[in-house]
Amino acid sequence: SIITRTLVRHMLKKSIQKVGSGIKPPPGALVSVHYTGTFPDGRKFDSSRDRDVLFKFQLGAGQVIKGWDQCVADMSKGERCTVVLPPELAYGASGAGGVIPPNATLHFEIELFGW
């Protein structure tokens, strides 16, 4: 069943879909996740699941948008969540690569596999 606990922290809204192990990644860890990104209207703009390749990044190193660093740092191994990121924690006024418009609120489903 879906866990409906919702956390609102640093302007992001996180809902846990699957509870993890309780063990959170340490700062600087090279984390492995699957994700799907959508706009508020449900249109998908990117997904590691479509490529069937885990996405890896160094936690807290600024390699991803701010909302991802905040969200994944608060996840535990095996957790799957949905998160709503305001523009300030996503791509802001610049947008990204002609795919993400300026000042876009973004939705992500993220699953943390490990580090």
N, CA, C and O atoms as CSV, one atom per row, in Angstrom:
chain,resi,resn,atom,element,x,y,z
A,1,SER,N,N,0.832,-1.195,0.000
A,1,SER,CA,C,0.000,0.000,0.000
A,1,SER,C,C,0.866,1.244,0.000
A,1,SER,O,O,2.023,1.213,0.421
A,2,ILE,N,N,0.308,2.313,-0.465
A,2,ILE,CA,C,1.037,3.571,-0.568
A,2,ILE,C,C,1.046,4.277,0.780
A,2,ILE,O,O,0.016,4.383,1.445
A,3,ILE,N,N,2.190,4.744,1.164
A,3,ILE,CA,C,2.326,5.529,2.391
A,3,ILE,C,C,1.962,6.965,2.035
A,3,ILE,O,O,2.506,7.527,1.084
A,4,THR,N,N,1.065,7.548,2.774
A,4,THR,CA,C,0.597,8.886,2.412
A,4,THR,C,C,1.245,9.977,3.258
A,4,THR,O,O,0.796,11.123,3.262
A,5,ARG,N,N,2.297,9.611,3.968
A,5,ARG,CA,C,3.001,10.623,4.758
A,5,ARG,C,C,3.595,11.650,3.805
A,5,ARG,O,O,4.300,11.294,2.860
A,6,THR,N,N,3.317,12.885,4.047
A,6,THR,CA,C,3.825,13.961,3.195
A,6,THR,C,C,4.720,14.861,4.022
A,6,THR,O,O,4.357,15.256,5.130
A,7,LEU,N,N,5.868,15.182,3.497
A,7,LEU,CA,C,6.799,16.086,4.148
A,7,LEU,C,C,6.915,17.362,3.323
A,7,LEU,O,O,7.037,17.307,2.099
A,8,VAL,N,N,6.878,18.482,3.979
A,8,VAL,CA,C,7.119,19.740,3.292
A,8,VAL,C,C,8.333,20.359,3.965
A,8,VAL,O,O,8.279,20.744,5.133
A,9,ARG,N,N,9.415,20.449,3.231
A,9,ARG,CA,C,10.670,20.938,3.790
A,9,ARG,C,C,11.397,21.731,2.711
A,9,ARG,O,O,11.525,21.272,1.576
A,10,HIS,N,N,11.860,22.896,3.059
A,10,HIS,CA,C,12.622,23.721,2.122
A,10,HIS,C,C,11.867,23.914,0.811
A,10,HIS,O,O,12.467,23.868,-0.263
A,11,MET,N,N,10.566,24.127,0.891
A,11,MET,CA,C,9.713,24.407,-0.258
A,11,MET,C,C,9.423,23.193,-1.125
A,11,MET,O,O,8.700,23.326,-2.112
A,12,LEU,N,N,9.949,22.021,-0.808
A,12,LEU,CA,C,9.614,20.848,-1.609
A,12,LEU,C,C,8.548,20.037,-0.886
A,12,LEU,O,O,8.477,20.049,0.343
A,13,LYS,N,N,7.732,19.345,-1.640
A,13,LYS,CA,C,6.681,18.504,-1.080
A,13,LYS,C,C,6.980,17.068,-1.473
A,13,LYS,O,O,7.053,16.743,-2.658
A,14,LYS,N,N,7.152,16.209,-0.476
A,14,LYS,CA,C,7.554,14.819,-0.703
A,14,LYS,C,C,6.507,13.879,-0.129
A,14,LYS,O,O,6.077,14.035,1.014
A,15,SER,N,N,6.100,12.898,-0.933
A,15,SER,CA,C,5.186,11.847,-0.478
A,15,SER,C,C,5.882,10.507,-0.647
A,15,SER,O,O,6.349,10.180,-1.738
A,16,ILE,N,N,5.951,9.738,0.418
A,16,ILE,CA,C,6.624,8.440,0.371
A,16,ILE,C,C,5.655,7.396,-0.179
A,16,ILE,O,O,4.558,7.205,0.346
A,17,GLN,N,N,6.086,6.723,-1.248
A,17,GLN,CA,C,5.287,5.672,-1.879
A,17,GLN,C,C,5.673,4.293,-1.353
A,17,GLN,O,O,4.828,3.404,-1.246
A,18,LYS,N,N,6.956,4.119,-1.024
A,18,LYS,CA,C,7.476,2.851,-0.504
A,18,LYS,C,C,8.526,3.177,0.539
A,18,LYS,O,O,9.482,3.900,0.258
A,19,VAL,N,N,8.356,2.655,1.729
A,19,VAL,CA,C,9.292,2.905,2.823
A,19,VAL,C,C,10.586,2.135,2.571
A,19,VAL,O,O,10.563,0.985,2.132
A,20,GLY,N,N,11.708,2.784,2.856
A,20,GLY,CA,C,13.006,2.138,2.689
A,20,GLY,C,C,13.510,1.509,3.972
A,20,GLY,O,O,12.748,1.271,4.909
A,21,SER,N,N,14.808,1.242,3.997
A,21,SER,CA,C,15.457,0.534,5.101
A,21,SER,C,C,15.651,1.385,6.350
A,21,SER,O,O,15.903,0.858,7.433
A,22,GLY,N,N,15.535,2.683,6.199
A,22,GLY,CA,C,15.809,3.590,7.310
A,22,GLY,C,C,17.237,4.109,7.299
A,22,GLY,O,O,17.566,5.035,8.040
A,23,ILE,N,N,18.087,3.522,6.467
A,23,ILE,CA,C,19.488,3.945,6.381
A,23,ILE,C,C,19.620,4.985,5.276
A,23,ILE,O,O,19.352,4.701,4.108
A,24,LYS,N,N,20.038,6.201,5.656
A,24,LYS,CA,C,20.165,7.299,4.700
A,24,LYS,C,C,21.601,7.412,4.196
A,24,LYS,O,O,22.539,7.065,4.913
A,25,PRO,N,N,21.776,7.896,2.970
A,25,PRO,CA,C,23.133,8.009,2.419
A,25,PRO,C,C,23.924,9.121,3.111
A,25,PRO,O,O,23.360,10.157,3.465
A,26,PRO,N,N,25.216,8.911,3.302
A,26,PRO,CA,C,26.046,9.963,3.899
A,26,PRO,C,C,26.315,11.073,2.894
A,26,PRO,O,O,26.280,10.829,1.688
A,27,PRO,N,N,26.583,12.285,3.363
A,27,PRO,CA,C,26.946,13.372,2.446
A,27,PRO,C,C,28.134,12.961,1.580
A,27,PRO,O,O,29.091,12.357,2.063
A,28,GLY,N,N,28.058,13.296,0.299
A,28,GLY,CA,C,29.144,12.982,-0.623
A,28,GLY,C,C,29.066,11.601,-1.249
A,28,GLY,O,O,29.880,11.267,-2.110
A,29,ALA,N,N,28.092,10.786,-0.829
A,29,ALA,CA,C,27.961,9.431,-1.382
A,29,ALA,C,C,27.594,9.491,-2.864
A,29,ALA,O,O,26.898,10.408,-3.300
A,30,LEU,N,N,28.060,8.521,-3.626
A,30,LEU,CA,C,27.663,8.363,-5.023
A,30,LEU,C,C,26.397,7.515,-5.015
A,30,LEU,O,O,26.460,6.292,-4.890
A,31,VAL,N,N,25.241,8.176,-5.152
A,31,VAL,CA,C,23.951,7.491,-5.048
A,31,VAL,C,C,23.467,7.015,-6.411
A,31,VAL,O,O,23.816,7.591,-7.441
A,32,SER,N,N,22.656,5.954,-6.405
A,32,SER,CA,C,22.060,5.389,-7.618
A,32,SER,C,C,20.547,5.433,-7.477
A,32,SER,O,O,19.986,4.899,-6.520
A,33,VAL,N,N,19.889,6.075,-8.443
A,33,VAL,CA,C,18.438,6.228,-8.400
A,33,VAL,C,C,17.820,5.919,-9.759
A,33,VAL,O,O,18.487,5.966,-10.792
A,34,HIS,N,N,16.536,5.604,-9.730
A,34,HIS,CA,C,15.699,5.647,-10.918
A,34,HIS,C,C,14.756,6.825,-10.702
A,34,HIS,O,O,14.369,7.115,-9.570
A,35,TYR,N,N,14.392,7.496,-11.776
A,35,TYR,CA,C,13.493,8.639,-11.657
A,35,TYR,C,C,12.648,8.777,-12.914
A,35,TYR,O,O,13.007,8.307,-13.993
A,36,THR,N,N,11.519,9.436,-12.733
A,36,THR,CA,C,10.686,9.887,-13.841
A,36,THR,C,C,10.279,11.310,-13.521
A,36,THR,O,O,9.773,11.590,-12.434
A,37,GLY,N,N,10.502,12.213,-14.469
A,37,GLY,CA,C,10.149,13.619,-14.282
A,37,GLY,C,C,8.960,13.992,-15.143
A,37,GLY,O,O,8.904,13.661,-16.327
A,38,THR,N,N,8.001,14.691,-14.527
A,38,THR,CA,C,6.816,15.136,-15.253
A,38,THR,C,C,6.505,16.587,-14.923
A,38,THR,O,O,6.939,17.125,-13.904
A,39,PHE,N,N,5.748,17.196,-15.806
A,39,PHE,CA,C,5.212,18.522,-15.543
A,39,PHE,C,C,3.934,18.359,-14.726
A,39,PHE,O,O,3.394,17.255,-14.654
A,40,PRO,N,N,3.434,19.436,-14.106
A,40,PRO,CA,C,2.208,19.321,-13.305
A,40,PRO,C,C,1.009,18.740,-14.061
A,40,PRO,O,O,0.117,18.158,-13.443
A,41,ASP,N,N,0.979,18.889,-15.385
A,41,ASP,CA,C,-0.140,18.336,-16.167
A,41,ASP,C,C,0.056,16.854,-16.508
A,41,ASP,O,O,-0.772,16.263,-17.200
A,42,GLY,N,N,1.154,16.253,-16.021
A,42,GLY,CA,C,1.391,14.825,-16.221
A,42,GLY,C,C,2.272,14.464,-17.406
A,42,GLY,O,O,2.642,13.301,-17.562
A,43,ARG,N,N,2.620,15.451,-18.255
A,43,ARG,CA,C,3.502,15.154,-19.396
A,43,ARG,C,C,4.896,14.796,-18.897
A,43,ARG,O,O,5.486,15.528,-18.103
A,44,LYS,N,N,5.419,13.659,-19.368
A,44,LYS,CA,C,6.759,13.214,-18.977
A,44,LYS,C,C,7.806,13.954,-19.799
A,44,LYS,O,O,7.657,14.113,-21.010
A,45,PHE,N,N,8.876,14.408,-19.127
A,45,PHE,CA,C,9.972,15.042,-19.861
A,45,PHE,C,C,11.263,14.229,-19.799
A,45,PHE,O,O,12.163,14.451,-20.609
A,46,ASP,N,N,11.371,13.292,-18.858
A,46,ASP,CA,C,12.578,12.470,-18.787
A,46,ASP,C,C,12.336,11.300,-17.841
A,46,ASP,O,O,11.533,11.394,-16.913
A,47,SER,N,N,13.046,10.187,-18.089
A,47,SER,CA,C,12.939,9.034,-17.202
A,47,SER,C,C,14.135,8.108,-17.379
A,47,SER,O,O,14.429,7.661,-18.487
A,48,SER,N,N,14.823,7.824,-16.274
A,48,SER,CA,C,15.901,6.832,-16.317
A,48,SER,C,C,15.322,5.437,-16.527
A,48,SER,O,O,15.991,4.568,-17.087
A,49,ARG,N,N,14.106,5.218,-16.092
A,49,ARG,CA,C,13.458,3.909,-16.257
A,49,ARG,C,C,13.254,3.589,-17.743
A,49,ARG,O,O,13.373,2.435,-18.153
A,50,ASP,N,N,12.947,4.611,-18.543
A,50,ASP,CA,C,12.788,4.397,-19.983
A,50,ASP,C,C,14.082,3.913,-20.620
A,50,ASP,O,O,14.056,3.153,-21.588
A,51,ARG,N,N,15.214,4.352,-20.078
A,51,ARG,CA,C,16.529,3.946,-20.590
A,51,ARG,C,C,17.019,2.667,-19.913
A,51,ARG,O,O,17.985,2.054,-20.366
A,52,ASP,N,N,16.347,2.260,-18.819
A,52,ASP,CA,C,16.713,1.090,-18.026
A,52,ASP,C,C,18.153,1.172,-17.517
A,52,ASP,O,O,18.873,0.175,-17.473
A,53,VAL,N,N,18.550,2.389,-17.134
A,53,VAL,CA,C,19.888,2.630,-16.586
A,53,VAL,C,C,19.745,3.510,-15.350
A,53,VAL,O,O,19.150,4.586,-15.413
A,54,LEU,N,N,20.297,3.048,-14.219
A,54,LEU,CA,C,20.268,3.863,-13.012
A,54,LEU,C,C,21.038,5.151,-13.238
A,54,LEU,O,O,22.055,5.165,-13.931
A,55,PHE,N,N,20.549,6.231,-12.653
A,55,PHE,CA,C,21.218,7.528,-12.719
A,55,PHE,C,C,22.041,7.674,-11.444
A,55,PHE,O,O,21.534,7.457,-10.343
A,56,LYS,N,N,23.317,8.044,-11.595
A,56,LYS,CA,C,24.220,8.176,-10.450
A,56,LYS,C,C,24.718,9.610,-10.337
A,56,LYS,O,O,25.022,10.258,-11.338
A,57,PHE,N,N,24.795,10.101,-9.086
A,57,PHE,CA,C,25.363,11.424,-8.834
A,57,PHE,C,C,25.916,11.480,-7.416
A,57,PHE,O,O,25.523,10.701,-6.548
A,58,GLN,N,N,26.832,12.414,-7.198
A,58,GLN,CA,C,27.426,12.589,-5.874
A,58,GLN,C,C,26.518,13.500,-5.056
A,58,GLN,O,O,26.284,14.651,-5.423
A,59,LEU,N,N,26.018,12.983,-3.965
A,59,LEU,CA,C,25.072,13.689,-3.121
A,59,LEU,C,C,25.698,14.924,-2.474
A,59,LEU,O,O,26.747,14.844,-1.835
A,60,GLY,N,N,25.036,16.063,-2.652
A,60,GLY,CA,C,25.483,17.311,-2.031
A,60,GLY,C,C,26.577,18.032,-2.777
A,60,GLY,O,O,27.092,19.036,-2.286
A,61,ALA,N,N,26.949,17.554,-3.951
A,61,ALA,CA,C,28.057,18.157,-4.705
A,61,ALA,C,C,27.569,19.147,-5.765
A,61,ALA,O,O,28.383,19.686,-6.516
A,62,GLY,N,N,26.263,19.397,-5.844
A,62,GLY,CA,C,25.738,20.338,-6.829
A,62,GLY,C,C,25.708,19.779,-8.243
A,62,GLY,O,O,25.657,20.547,-9.204
A,63,GLN,N,N,25.739,18.458,-8.393
A,63,GLN,CA,C,25.706,17.843,-9.726
A,63,GLN,C,C,24.292,17.760,-10.287
A,63,GLN,O,O,24.101,17.521,-11.479
A,64,VAL,N,N,23.313,17.956,-9.426
A,64,VAL,CA,C,21.897,17.897,-9.808
A,64,VAL,C,C,21.197,19.152,-9.273
A,64,VAL,O,O,21.798,19.950,-8.554
A,65,ILE,N,N,19.936,19.312,-9.628
A,65,ILE,CA,C,19.179,20.461,-9.123
A,65,ILE,C,C,19.065,20.387,-7.590
A,65,ILE,O,O,19.112,19.307,-7.001
A,66,LYS,N,N,18.914,21.555,-6.969
A,66,LYS,CA,C,18.909,21.645,-5.499
A,66,LYS,C,C,17.876,20.739,-4.852
A,66,LYS,O,O,18.151,20.111,-3.829
A,67,GLY,N,N,16.694,20.667,-5.439
A,67,GLY,CA,C,15.635,19.844,-4.863
A,67,GLY,C,C,15.984,18.374,-4.812
A,67,GLY,O,O,15.570,17.664,-3.896
A,68,TRP,N,N,16.748,17.910,-5.796
A,68,TRP,CA,C,17.191,16.511,-5.788
A,68,TRP,C,C,18.167,16.259,-4.662
A,68,TRP,O,O,18.033,15.270,-3.941
A,69,ASP,N,N,19.155,17.139,-4.491
A,69,ASP,CA,C,20.110,16.969,-3.389
A,69,ASP,C,C,19.367,16.923,-2.052
A,69,ASP,O,O,19.668,16.085,-1.203
A,70,GLN,N,N,18.402,17.819,-1.865
A,70,GLN,CA,C,17.643,17.851,-0.605
A,70,GLN,C,C,16.794,16.602,-0.431
A,70,GLN,O,O,16.789,15.993,0.638
A,71,CYS,N,N,16.087,16.226,-1.464
A,71,CYS,CA,C,15.174,15.083,-1.383
A,71,CYS,C,C,15.925,13.782,-1.150
A,71,CYS,O,O,15.593,13.037,-0.228
A,72,VAL,N,N,16.925,13.497,-1.962
A,72,VAL,CA,C,17.630,12.218,-1.874
A,72,VAL,C,C,18.406,12.099,-0.561
A,72,VAL,O,O,18.542,10.998,-0.028
A,73,ALA,N,N,18.914,13.210,-0.035
A,73,ALA,CA,C,19.607,13.180,1.256
A,73,ALA,C,C,18.677,12.724,2.380
A,73,ALA,O,O,19.133,12.187,3.390
A,74,ASP,N,N,17.379,12.941,2.202
A,74,ASP,CA,C,16.380,12.589,3.219
A,74,ASP,C,C,15.738,11.218,2.953
A,74,ASP,O,O,14.857,10.797,3.702
A,75,MET,N,N,16.168,10.528,1.905
A,75,MET,CA,C,15.604,9.213,1.572
A,75,MET,C,C,16.444,8.108,2.208
A,75,MET,O,O,17.611,8.311,2.542
A,76,SER,N,N,15.830,6.940,2.369
A,76,SER,CA,C,16.585,5.779,2.822
A,76,SER,C,C,16.644,4.745,1.697
A,76,SER,O,O,15.831,4.756,0.774
A,77,LYS,N,N,17.611,3.871,1.801
A,77,LYS,CA,C,17.830,2.859,0.767
A,77,LYS,C,C,16.544,2.065,0.536
A,77,LYS,O,O,15.935,1.569,1.484
A,78,GLY,N,N,16.134,1.948,-0.739
A,78,GLY,CA,C,14.927,1.226,-1.097
A,78,GLY,C,C,13.670,2.081,-1.125
A,78,GLY,O,O,12.620,1.625,-1.579
A,79,GLU,N,N,13.765,3.315,-0.645
A,79,GLU,CA,C,12.593,4.203,-0.620
A,79,GLU,C,C,12.230,4.669,-2.023
A,79,GLU,O,O,13.100,4.911,-2.859
A,80,ARG,N,N,10.927,4.790,-2.263
A,80,ARG,CA,C,10.419,5.409,-3.484
A,80,ARG,C,C,9.473,6.517,-3.053
A,80,ARG,O,O,8.614,6.319,-2.193
A,81,CYS,N,N,9.639,7.675,-3.656
A,81,CYS,CA,C,8.809,8.812,-3.288
A,81,CYS,C,C,8.445,9.630,-4.519
A,81,CYS,O,O,9.041,9.493,-5.587
A,82,THR,N,N,7.455,10.476,-4.334
A,82,THR,CA,C,7.174,11.505,-5.323
A,82,THR,C,C,7.493,12.829,-4.657
A,82,THR,O,O,7.279,13.007,-3.458
A,83,VAL,N,N,8.003,13.748,-5.446
A,83,VAL,CA,C,8.390,15.047,-4.916
A,83,VAL,C,C,7.968,16.125,-5.906
A,83,VAL,O,O,8.096,15.959,-7.119
A,84,VAL,N,N,7.465,17.229,-5.368
A,84,VAL,CA,C,7.094,18.393,-6.167
A,84,VAL,C,C,8.099,19.486,-5.852
A,84,VAL,O,O,8.247,19.903,-4.703
A,85,LEU,N,N,8.789,19.944,-6.893
A,85,LEU,CA,C,9.828,20.968,-6.719
A,85,LEU,C,C,9.382,22.282,-7.339
A,85,LEU,O,O,9.016,22.324,-8.513
A,86,PRO,N,N,9.412,23.358,-6.554
A,86,PRO,CA,C,9.137,24.672,-7.125
A,86,PRO,C,C,10.331,25.093,-7.986
A,86,PRO,O,O,11.403,24.498,-7.879
A,87,PRO,N,N,10.161,26.100,-8.830
A,87,PRO,CA,C,11.260,26.530,-9.707
A,87,PRO,C,C,12.564,26.821,-8.964
A,87,PRO,O,O,13.648,26.559,-9.485
A,88,GLU,N,N,12.462,27.359,-7.753
A,88,GLU,CA,C,13.663,27.722,-6.976
A,88,GLU,C,C,14.524,26.513,-6.648
A,88,GLU,O,O,15.728,26.654,-6.438
A,89,LEU,N,N,13.929,25.330,-6.599
A,89,LEU,CA,C,14.675,24.110,-6.305
A,89,LEU,C,C,14.875,23.250,-7.544
A,89,LEU,O,O,15.414,22.146,-7.462
A,90,ALA,N,N,14.436,23.765,-8.702
A,90,ALA,CA,C,14.586,23.044,-9.965
A,90,ALA,C,C,15.511,23.860,-10.882
A,90,ALA,O,O,16.681,24.063,-10.555
A,91,TYR,N,N,15.001,24.319,-12.008
A,91,TYR,CA,C,15.848,25.022,-12.974
A,91,TYR,C,C,15.645,26.532,-12.983
A,91,TYR,O,O,16.290,27.240,-13.757
A,92,GLY,N,N,14.749,27.034,-12.122
A,92,GLY,CA,C,14.578,28.471,-11.943
A,92,GLY,C,C,14.135,29.202,-13.196
A,92,GLY,O,O,13.453,28.650,-14.060
A,93,ALA,N,N,14.544,30.462,-13.267
A,93,ALA,CA,C,14.153,31.351,-14.364
A,93,ALA,C,C,14.801,30.967,-15.690
A,93,ALA,O,O,14.339,31.394,-16.748
A,94,SER,N,N,15.855,30.172,-15.647
A,94,SER,CA,C,16.573,29.798,-16.878
A,94,SER,C,C,15.902,28.662,-17.635
A,94,SER,O,O,15.997,28.596,-18.861
A,95,GLY,N,N,15.227,27.772,-16.925
A,95,GLY,CA,C,14.746,26.567,-17.586
A,95,GLY,C,C,15.936,25.682,-17.921
A,95,GLY,O,O,17.031,25.872,-17.392
A,96,ALA,N,N,15.714,24.709,-18.809
A,96,ALA,CA,C,16.816,23.806,-19.162
A,96,ALA,C,C,16.645,23.229,-20.561
A,96,ALA,O,O,15.633,22.599,-20.868
A,97,GLY,N,N,17.628,23.450,-21.383
A,97,GLY,CA,C,17.769,22.793,-22.671
A,97,GLY,C,C,16.587,22.821,-23.612
A,97,GLY,O,O,16.443,21.922,-24.440
A,98,GLY,N,N,15.745,23.819,-23.512
A,98,GLY,CA,C,14.593,23.882,-24.393
A,98,GLY,C,C,13.503,22.881,-24.029
A,98,GLY,O,O,12.451,22.851,-24.667
A,99,VAL,N,N,13.748,22.060,-23.005
A,99,VAL,CA,C,12.774,21.059,-22.577
A,99,VAL,C,C,11.982,21.556,-21.367
A,99,VAL,O,O,10.762,21.405,-21.303
A,100,ILE,N,N,12.696,22.150,-20.413
A,100,ILE,CA,C,12.081,22.683,-19.192
A,100,ILE,C,C,11.920,24.188,-19.363
A,100,ILE,O,O,12.918,24.898,-19.482
A,101,PRO,N,N,10.688,24.692,-19.379
A,101,PRO,CA,C,10.495,26.132,-19.542
A,101,PRO,C,C,10.927,26.902,-18.290
A,101,PRO,O,O,11.040,26.322,-17.210
A,102,PRO,N,N,11.165,28.201,-18.439
A,102,PRO,CA,C,11.507,29.026,-17.268
A,102,PRO,C,C,10.416,28.937,-16.201
A,102,PRO,O,O,9.228,28.841,-16.506
A,103,ASN,N,N,10.855,28.974,-14.945
A,103,ASN,CA,C,9.958,29.017,-13.775
A,103,ASN,C,C,8.983,27.843,-13.696
A,103,ASN,O,O,7.844,28.006,-13.259
A,104,ALA,N,N,9.432,26.665,-14.119
A,104,ALA,CA,C,8.573,25.474,-14.103
A,104,ALA,C,C,8.619,24.768,-12.754
A,104,ALA,O,O,9.688,24.574,-12.175
A,105,THR,N,N,7.449,24.391,-12.267
A,105,THR,CA,C,7.331,23.468,-11.141
A,105,THR,C,C,7.418,22.067,-11.736
A,105,THR,O,O,6.775,21.767,-12.741
A,106,LEU,N,N,8.223,21.211,-11.103
A,106,LEU,CA,C,8.448,19.867,-11.642
A,106,LEU,C,C,8.071,18.802,-10.627
A,106,LEU,O,O,8.217,18.996,-9.420
A,107,HIS,N,N,7.583,17.675,-11.132
A,107,HIS,CA,C,7.232,16.522,-10.311
A,107,HIS,C,C,8.190,15.385,-10.663
A,107,HIS,O,O,8.484,15.154,-11.836
A,108,PHE,N,N,8.666,14.689,-9.659
A,108,PHE,CA,C,9.551,13.544,-9.881
A,108,PHE,C,C,9.089,12.369,-9.026
A,108,PHE,O,O,8.639,12.545,-7.893
A,109,GLU,N,N,9.207,11.169,-9.586
A,109,GLU,CA,C,9.164,9.962,-8.792
A,109,GLU,C,C,10.622,9.492,-8.729
A,109,GLU,O,O,11.270,9.317,-9.761
A,110,ILE,N,N,11.120,9.292,-7.531
A,110,ILE,CA,C,12.520,8.908,-7.336
A,110,ILE,C,C,12.562,7.655,-6.469
A,110,ILE,O,O,11.856,7.559,-5.465
A,111,GLU,N,N,13.397,6.696,-6.867
A,111,GLU,CA,C,13.637,5.503,-6.056
A,111,GLU,C,C,15.131,5.377,-5.818
A,111,GLU,O,O,15.922,5.341,-6.761
A,112,LEU,N,N,15.509,5.309,-4.549
A,112,LEU,CA,C,16.925,5.211,-4.171
A,112,LEU,C,C,17.320,3.751,-4.034
A,112,LEU,O,O,16.792,3.024,-3.192
A,113,PHE,N,N,18.269,3.329,-4.888
A,113,PHE,CA,C,18.718,1.939,-4.886
A,113,PHE,C,C,19.927,1.701,-4.005
A,113,PHE,O,O,20.082,0.609,-3.456
A,114,GLY,N,N,20.783,2.692,-3.857
A,114,GLY,CA,C,21.951,2.489,-3.018
A,114,GLY,C,C,23.032,3.498,-3.253
A,114,GLY,O,O,22.832,4.501,-3.939
A,115,TRP,N,N,24.200,3.225,-2.671
A,115,TRP,CA,C,25.390,4.064,-2.808
A,115,TRP,C,C,26.617,3.235,-2.548
A,115,TRP,O,O,27.734,3.749,-2.612
